[in-house]
């Protein structure tokens, strides 16, 4: 199997507070671009949002004279808030996510007791992608691969010689995503990773987070399928499903919940929009006790 000839230009924006990597993905033969996994800054203690991270992306796109066609989410993030609506307001473009968002909305709509006014049909997003769907960023074709496991609604976007895997895989020296959130599955994650690793070895992989594994001095977010197959500490070297599932479930049982999981889920399942304000005009978030 040979790689497609197109090689998108990729610019990464690393958010130190959440270890999130956002991407601007550009058609090398034009001005069209997409934004993937944006960050809305959030001071949890004060309950205040800030747009500094998103503003860096806006400034970059305007400086380069790019046209934003898509604002993409790899999944409903549990560790940071999405800036998708803010970016759309300033740059345009359609907000896209997996069609399985409806599963996530149903699950967490119940956890947060959202009631019937919260729509669980994905209508907060402009586009819902299913397995095998494709769309274009300028002249570049982007293919959608459903890669559940971390969440039921995780997607990998394969664009030319690049695959944007969200939280499914991390850098080879750090491993793979946790699977202990509601709807997660270590077995499904293993199966999804095998699909990603079936891409050509030279395929560039761009990960959604980096936590700088012990012994590594710099943050990193780009690797290859070949490097993952050879050296990923959880699935490299041909690790079988039983080994991976046991390792993943043991590790997940020891992990604390992300510090921003409560605000992130409530906002991100709404495509980055806040809940409706109360009668005083104040936006309020819920804190379910012993529910996560």
C-alpha positions as CSV (number, residue, x, y, z in Angstrom):
1,X,0.0,0.0,0.0
2,X,1.4,3.4,-1.0
3,X,0.7,6.6,0.8
4,X,-1.4,9.3,-0.9
5,X,0.7,12.0,-2.5
6,X,-0.9,14.9,-0.5
7,X,1.0,15.9,2.7
8,X,-1.0,18.4,4.7
9,X,0.9,21.3,6.4
10,X,0.4,20.9,10.1
11,X,1.0,23.5,12.8
12,X,0.6,22.4,16.4
13,X,-0.4,24.6,19.4
14,X,0.5,23.1,22.8
15,X,-1.5,24.0,25.9
16,X,0.7,23.5,28.9
17,X,-2.2,23.7,31.4
18,X,-4.0,20.7,30.0
19,X,-1.1,19.1,27.9
20,X,-3.4,19.3,24.9
21,X,-2.2,19.7,21.3
22,X,-4.5,21.6,18.9
23,X,-3.7,21.6,15.2
24,X,-4.2,23.8,12.2
25,X,-4.3,21.5,9.2
26,X,-3.7,23.2,5.9
27,X,-4.1,22.3,2.3
28,X,-0.5,22.7,1.0
29,X,-1.8,23.8,-2.4
30,X,-4.2,26.4,-1.2
31,X,-5.5,28.5,1.7
32,X,-8.1,26.2,3.1
33,X,-7.6,24.8,6.6
34,X,-9.2,22.9,9.5
35,X,-8.7,23.3,13.2
36,X,-8.6,20.2,15.4
37,X,-9.2,19.9,19.2
38,X,-9.1,23.6,20.2
39,X,-8.9,24.7,23.8
40,X,-10.9,27.3,25.8
41,X,-8.8,28.2,28.8
42,X,-10.6,27.6,32.1
43,X,-9.7,28.7,35.7
44,X,-11.5,26.0,37.6
45,X,-11.1,27.6,41.0
46,X,-12.6,30.9,39.8
47,X,-15.0,29.5,37.3
48,X,-13.7,31.8,34.6
49,X,-13.0,31.2,31.0
50,X,-10.3,32.9,28.8
51,X,-9.6,32.8,25.1
52,X,-5.8,33.2,25.0
53,X,-5.2,29.8,23.5
54,X,-7.9,30.2,20.9
55,X,-6.7,33.7,20.1
56,X,-3.3,32.3,19.2
57,X,-4.9,30.1,16.6
58,X,-7.0,33.0,15.3
59,X,-3.9,35.2,14.9
60,X,-2.0,32.5,13.1
61,X,-4.8,31.8,10.6
62,X,-5.3,35.5,9.9
63,X,-1.5,36.1,9.6
64,X,-1.3,33.3,7.0
65,X,-4.4,34.4,5.2
66,X,-6.1,31.0,5.7
67,X,-9.7,30.1,5.2
68,X,-11.2,28.0,8.0
69,X,-13.5,25.3,6.5
70,X,-13.8,22.9,9.5
71,X,-13.5,23.0,13.3
72,X,-13.1,19.4,14.2
73,X,-13.3,17.4,17.4
74,X,-11.7,14.0,17.8
75,X,-14.1,13.2,20.7
76,X,-15.8,14.8,23.7
77,X,-12.8,15.8,25.7
78,X,-12.8,15.2,29.5
79,X,-9.7,17.3,30.3
80,X,-10.3,20.6,28.6
81,X,-13.0,22.8,27.2
82,X,-13.5,23.2,23.5
83,X,-13.2,26.7,22.0
84,X,-15.2,25.6,18.8
85,X,-18.0,28.2,19.1
86,X,-15.6,31.0,19.7
87,X,-13.4,30.0,16.8
88,X,-16.5,29.7,14.5
89,X,-17.7,33.1,15.5
90,X,-14.4,34.7,14.5
91,X,-13.3,32.4,11.6
92,X,-16.3,30.6,10.2
93,X,-16.2,26.9,9.3
94,X,-18.4,23.9,10.3
95,X,-18.0,22.1,13.6
96,X,-17.7,18.3,13.2
97,X,-17.6,15.3,15.5
98,X,-18.5,11.6,15.4
99,X,-22.1,10.6,15.0
100,X,-21.6,8.6,18.1
101,X,-21.8,11.9,20.0
102,X,-25.5,10.9,20.6
103,X,-24.3,8.0,22.8
104,X,-22.1,10.3,24.8
105,X,-24.9,12.9,25.1
106,X,-27.3,10.2,26.3
107,X,-24.9,8.9,28.9
108,X,-23.8,12.2,30.4
109,X,-27.2,13.8,30.0
110,X,-28.3,11.3,32.6
111,X,-25.2,11.8,34.8
112,X,-25.7,15.5,34.9
113,X,-29.5,15.2,35.1
114,X,-29.9,17.5,32.1
115,X,-33.6,17.0,31.5
116,X,-35.6,17.0,28.3
117,X,-34.4,20.5,27.3
118,X,-31.0,19.1,26.5
119,X,-31.0,17.7,23.0
120,X,-29.3,14.3,22.7
121,X,-29.4,14.1,18.8
122,X,-26.1,15.8,18.1
123,X,-27.9,18.9,16.7
124,X,-25.5,21.2,18.5
125,X,-22.9,20.3,15.8
126,X,-22.9,21.1,12.1
127,X,-21.7,17.7,10.9
128,X,-21.8,14.2,12.4
129,X,-19.3,11.8,10.9
130,X,-19.7,8.0,10.5
131,X,-17.3,5.3,9.6
132,X,-16.2,5.7,6.0
133,X,-17.4,9.3,5.6
134,X,-15.1,11.7,3.8
135,X,-15.0,15.5,3.4
136,X,-12.6,18.0,1.9
137,X,-10.3,20.7,3.3
138,X,-9.6,22.6,0.1
139,X,-8.5,19.9,-2.4
140,X,-7.4,17.5,0.4
141,X,-9.7,14.6,1.1
142,X,-10.2,13.7,4.8
143,X,-11.4,10.2,5.6
144,X,-13.1,9.3,8.8
145,X,-12.2,6.2,10.9
146,X,-14.2,5.4,13.9
147,X,-11.8,4.5,16.7
148,X,-13.8,4.0,19.9
149,X,-12.4,2.8,23.2
150,X,-11.3,5.9,25.1
151,X,-14.9,7.1,24.5
152,X,-17.6,5.7,22.2
153,X,-17.3,8.8,20.0
154,X,-13.6,8.8,19.2
155,X,-12.5,9.5,15.6
156,X,-9.3,9.3,13.7
157,X,-9.1,11.7,10.7
158,X,-6.8,10.4,8.0
159,X,-5.8,13.2,5.7
160,X,-3.2,12.3,3.0
161,X,-0.1,11.0,4.7
162,X,-1.3,12.1,8.2
163,X,-3.6,10.5,10.8
164,X,-4.9,12.6,13.7
165,X,-5.7,10.1,16.4
166,X,-7.0,12.3,19.3
167,X,-6.4,10.5,22.6
168,X,-6.4,6.9,21.1
169,X,-2.6,6.8,21.0
170,X,0.1,8.9,22.7
171,X,3.7,9.1,21.8
172,X,5.3,5.6,21.7
173,X,7.1,6.1,25.1
174,X,3.9,7.0,26.8
175,X,1.4,4.5,25.4
176,X,-2.3,4.7,25.0
177,X,-5.5,6.4,26.3
178,X,-7.4,5.5,29.4
179,X,-10.7,3.6,29.0
180,X,-12.4,3.9,32.3
181,X,-14.8,6.7,31.6
182,X,-18.5,5.7,31.0
183,X,-18.7,4.0,27.6
184,X,-15.0,3.3,27.4
185,X,-13.6,-0.2,26.6
186,X,-10.0,-1.5,26.6
187,X,-10.9,-4.2,24.1
188,X,-12.5,-1.6,21.8
189,X,-9.4,0.6,22.1
190,X,-7.1,-2.3,21.2
191,X,-9.2,-3.0,18.1
192,X,-9.2,0.6,17.1
193,X,-5.4,0.9,17.6
194,X,-4.9,-2.1,15.3
195,X,-6.9,-0.3,12.6
196,X,-4.7,2.7,12.9
197,X,-1.5,0.5,12.8
198,X,-2.7,-1.0,9.6
199,X,-2.0,2.3,7.8
200,X,1.3,2.5,6.0
201,X,4.3,2.6,8.3
202,X,5.3,6.1,7.0
203,X,1.9,7.6,7.9
204,X,2.5,10.6,10.2
205,X,0.6,10.3,13.5
206,X,-0.4,13.4,15.4
207,X,-1.5,12.8,19.0
208,X,-4.0,14.8,21.1
209,X,-1.8,15.1,24.3
210,X,1.7,14.7,25.5
211,X,2.8,14.3,29.1
212,X,6.6,13.9,28.4
213,X,7.4,10.4,29.5
214,X,10.2,9.9,32.0
215,X,13.6,10.3,30.4
216,X,12.4,12.6,27.6
217,X,13.3,16.3,27.8
218,X,10.9,17.8,25.3
219,X,7.2,17.6,24.6
220,X,6.4,15.9,21.4
221,X,3.3,15.1,19.4
222,X,4.3,13.7,16.0
223,X,5.3,10.1,15.3
224,X,4.7,7.5,12.7
225,X,2.7,4.2,12.4
226,X,6.0,2.4,12.1
227,X,7.4,3.9,15.3
228,X,4.2,3.0,17.1
229,X,4.2,-0.6,15.9
230,X,7.8,-1.0,17.0
231,X,8.0,0.8,20.2
232,X,4.7,1.8,21.8
233,X,5.0,0.8,25.4
234,X,1.5,-0.6,25.5
235,X,0.8,-2.1,22.1
236,X,4.2,-2.2,20.3
237,X,6.0,-5.3,19.3
238,X,2.8,-7.2,18.5
239,X,1.3,-7.1,22.0
240,X,-1.9,-9.2,22.0
241,X,-5.3,-8.1,23.1
242,X,-5.4,-10.0,26.4
243,X,-2.1,-8.5,27.5
244,X,-3.2,-5.0,26.5
245,X,-6.6,-5.2,28.2
246,X,-5.1,-6.4,31.4
247,X,-2.4,-3.7,31.4
248,X,-4.9,-1.0,30.5
249,X,-7.5,-1.9,33.1
250,X,-4.9,-2.2,35.8
251,X,-3.4,1.1,35.0
252,X,-6.8,2.9,34.7
253,X,-7.8,1.7,38.1
254,X,-5.0,3.7,39.6
255,X,-5.6,7.0,37.7
256,X,-7.4,10.0,39.2
257,X,-10.2,11.7,37.3
258,X,-9.1,14.7,35.2
259,X,-9.4,17.9,37.2
260,X,-11.6,19.5,34.5
261,X,-13.8,16.5,33.7
262,X,-17.0,18.0,35.3
263,X,-17.0,21.3,33.3
264,X,-15.5,19.7,30.2
265,X,-18.1,17.1,29.7
266,X,-21.1,19.4,30.3
267,X,-19.7,22.0,27.8
268,X,-18.1,19.7,25.2
269,X,-21.2,17.6,24.7
270,X,-22.9,20.8,23.7
271,X,-20.2,21.5,21.0
272,X,-18.4,23.8,23.3
273,X,-21.5,25.9,24.2
274,X,-22.3,26.7,27.8
275,X,-25.6,25.5,29.4
276,X,-28.5,28.0,29.3
277,X,-28.2,30.7,31.9
278,X,-30.5,30.7,34.9
279,X,-33.2,33.4,35.5
280,X,-30.5,35.8,36.8
281,X,-28.5,35.4,33.6
282,X,-25.7,33.4,35.2
283,X,-24.4,30.2,33.6
284,X,-24.3,27.4,36.2
285,X,-22.5,23.9,36.0
286,X,-23.6,20.9,38.0
287,X,-21.4,18.8,40.2
288,X,-22.8,15.3,40.5
289,X,-21.7,13.5,43.7
290,X,-20.3,9.9,43.4
291,X,-21.5,9.7,39.8
292,X,-18.1,9.6,38.0
